[in-house]
């Protein structure tokens, strides 16, 4: 019996339908380009400072 003609769903493939614009190994983000932790921490501190400056003063 040919089960492919019985109307069952086709099995999916575990592959994305398109490639990501920021995927590793592309021109924008090569494999050897990694952000170090110090840079990440600096950006997080800057963002926290900016958020603290922007936040309204609590009423009390």
N, CA, C and O of each residue as an XYZ file, in Angstrom:
240
protein
N       0.844     -1.179      0.000
C       0.000      0.000      0.000
C       0.894      1.249      0.000
O       1.927      1.288      0.669
N       0.476      2.266     -0.762
C       1.251      3.501     -0.874
C       0.711      4.509      0.134
O      -0.287      5.182     -0.119
N       1.379      4.604      1.275
C       0.900      5.476      2.340
C       1.094      6.962      2.031
O       0.484      7.804      2.690
N       1.917      7.300      1.058
C       2.112      8.708      0.727
C       0.860      9.302      0.096
O       0.693     10.522      0.101
N      -0.006      8.485     -0.437
C      -1.235      8.975     -1.080
C      -2.430      8.984     -0.132
O      -3.534      9.340     -0.544
N      -2.232      8.596      1.138
C      -3.357      8.476      2.055
C      -3.735      9.784      2.733
O      -4.672      9.801      3.531
N      -3.055     10.855      2.452
C      -3.447     12.146      2.985
C      -2.799     12.538      4.289
O      -3.200     13.532      4.894
N      -1.831     11.807      4.735
C      -1.138     12.158      5.964
C      -0.260     13.383      5.751
O       0.158     13.662      4.627
N       0.021     14.114      6.824
C       0.851     15.315      6.686
C       2.299     14.949      6.351
O       2.808     13.904      6.756
N       2.932     15.830      5.610
C       4.341     15.623      5.292
C       5.173     15.952      6.530
O       4.834     16.858      7.291
N       6.229     15.232      6.719
C       7.096     15.514      7.850
C       7.860     16.806      7.596
O       8.269     17.099      6.472
N       8.041     17.566      8.663
C       8.748     18.830      8.533
C      10.250     18.598      8.559
O      10.739     17.595      9.080
N      10.944     19.526      7.999
C      12.398     19.499      8.027
C      12.849     20.463      9.123
O      12.258     21.530      9.285
N      13.860     20.109      9.857
C      14.364     20.969     10.921
C      15.374     21.962     10.356
O      16.551     21.946     10.717
N      14.902     22.811      9.480
C      15.768     23.827      8.885
C      14.964     25.118      8.772
O      13.766     25.081      8.491
N      15.608     26.245      8.988
C      14.884     27.512      8.853
C      14.502     27.772      7.397
O      15.174     27.305      6.477
N      13.421     28.517      7.199
C      12.964     28.824      5.853
C      13.801     29.905      5.203
O      13.783     30.052      3.981
N      14.526     30.658      5.996
C      15.379     31.720      5.465
C      16.586     31.882      6.375
O      16.569     31.432      7.520
N      17.612     32.511      5.880
C      18.787     32.736      6.710
C      18.643     34.060      7.429
O      18.061     35.009      6.903
N      19.174     34.114      8.628
C      19.083     35.327      9.435
C      20.074     36.361      8.934
O      21.145     36.018      8.434
N      19.710     37.626      9.072
C      20.591     38.689      8.605
C      21.813     38.867      9.502
O      22.815     39.444      9.079
N      21.736     38.381     10.723
C      22.857     38.524     11.653
C      23.415     37.173     12.079
O      23.909     37.026     13.197
N      23.339     36.205     11.204
C      23.820     34.868     11.530
C      25.337     34.856     11.633
O      26.021     35.620     10.953
N      25.857     33.986     12.487
C      27.308     33.854     12.635
C      27.891     33.330     11.327
O      27.310     32.471     10.664
N      29.043     33.865     10.980
C      29.721     33.419      9.774
C      29.410     34.264      8.552
O      29.886     33.957      7.458
N      28.628     35.312      8.709
C      28.348     36.209      7.596
C      29.346     37.355      7.606
O      30.205     37.434      8.485
N      29.231     38.232      6.636
C      30.163     39.348      6.538
C      30.030     40.295      7.729
O      31.028     40.819      8.224
N      28.794     40.513      8.190
C      28.581     41.430      9.310
C      29.076     40.850     10.631
O      29.655     41.570     11.444
N      28.859     39.585     10.845
C      29.299     38.934     12.093
C      30.107     37.684     11.759
O      29.555     36.584     11.723
N      31.388     37.838     11.517
C      32.207     36.656     11.236
C      32.364     35.789     12.477
O      32.093     36.228     13.594
N      32.801     34.557     12.268
C      32.931     33.609     13.372
C      33.911     34.089     14.434
O      33.686     33.873     15.625
N      34.986     34.732     14.020
C      36.001     35.121     14.992
C      35.682     36.432     15.693
O      36.445     36.851     16.563
N      34.597     37.086     15.353
C      34.240     38.352     15.993
C      33.309     38.063     17.167
O      32.137     37.742     16.971
N      33.823     38.174     18.359
C      33.042     37.957     19.581
C      33.181     39.167     20.473
O      34.273     39.719     20.610
N      32.096     39.583     21.076
C      32.161     40.681     22.028
C      32.665     40.138     23.357
O      32.210     39.093     23.823
N      33.597     40.846     23.958
C      34.097     40.376     25.233
C      33.169     40.853     26.360
O      32.356     41.759     26.177
N      33.314     40.234     27.498
C      32.412     40.491     28.614
C      32.569     41.906     29.155
O      31.593     42.493     29.622
N      33.771     42.466     29.101
C      33.999     43.821     29.596
C      33.189     44.834     28.783
O      32.634     45.783     29.336
N      33.129     44.625     27.480
C      32.352     45.514     26.627
C      30.863     45.404     26.954
O      30.156     46.411     27.003
N      30.398     44.185     27.174
C      28.994     43.972     27.532
C      28.660     44.660     28.851
O      27.631     45.329     28.954
N      29.514     44.506     29.857
C      29.267     45.126     31.155
C      29.270     46.663     31.043
O      28.467     47.333     31.693
N      30.169     47.213     30.223
C      30.218     48.660     30.033
C      28.920     49.158     29.406
O      28.367     50.172     29.832
N      28.438     48.443     28.397
C      27.180     48.853     27.759
C      26.001     48.733     28.714
O      25.093     49.564     28.684
N      26.005     47.699     29.566
C      24.921     47.543     30.539
C      24.940     48.661     31.574
O      23.885     49.164     31.958
N      26.132     49.058     32.031
C      26.235     50.165     32.992
C      25.755     51.470     32.367
O      25.036     52.241     33.002
N      26.156     51.713     31.122
C      25.724     52.929     30.435
C      24.206     52.965     30.275
O      23.585     54.013     30.454
N      23.615     51.830     29.942
C      22.165     51.763     29.790
C      21.466     51.981     31.129
O      20.420     52.629     31.181
N      22.029     51.448     32.208
C      21.436     51.629     33.532
C      21.516     53.096     33.960
O      20.569     53.626     34.541
N      22.644     53.753     33.675
C      22.772     55.175     33.994
C      21.756     55.996     33.231
O      21.116     56.887     33.790
N      21.610     55.692     31.950
C      20.672     56.436     31.106
C      19.234     56.235     31.598
O      18.444     57.179     31.605
N      18.899     55.023     32.003
C      17.557     54.740     32.512
C      17.326     55.454     33.834
O      16.227     55.946     34.091
N      18.361     55.515     34.682
C      18.223     56.179     35.979
C      18.060     57.686     35.796
O      17.299     58.315     36.532
N      18.754     58.265     34.841
C      18.618     59.695     34.571
C      17.249     60.023     34.003
O      16.700     61.092     34.269
N      16.703     59.112     33.230
C      15.423     59.328     32.559
C      14.238     59.107     33.480
O      13.163     59.663     33.252
N      14.420     58.299     34.524
C      13.327     57.939     35.427
C      12.892     59.172     36.238
O      13.734     59.967     36.656
N      11.591     59.327     36.458
C      11.114     60.452     37.261
C      11.456     60.281     38.736
O      11.624     59.160     39.215
N      11.556     61.372     39.436
C      11.835     61.343     40.884
C      10.647     60.786     41.624
O       9.511     61.144     41.313
N      10.870     59.913     42.605
C       9.724     59.391     43.383
C       9.173     60.484     44.317
O       9.917     61.261     44.914
N       7.847     60.503     44.412
C       7.195     61.477     45.301
C       7.178     60.911     46.710
O       6.896     59.730     46.914
N       7.485     61.770     47.687
C       7.526     61.203     49.021
C       7.311     62.155     50.086
O       7.325     61.783     51.259
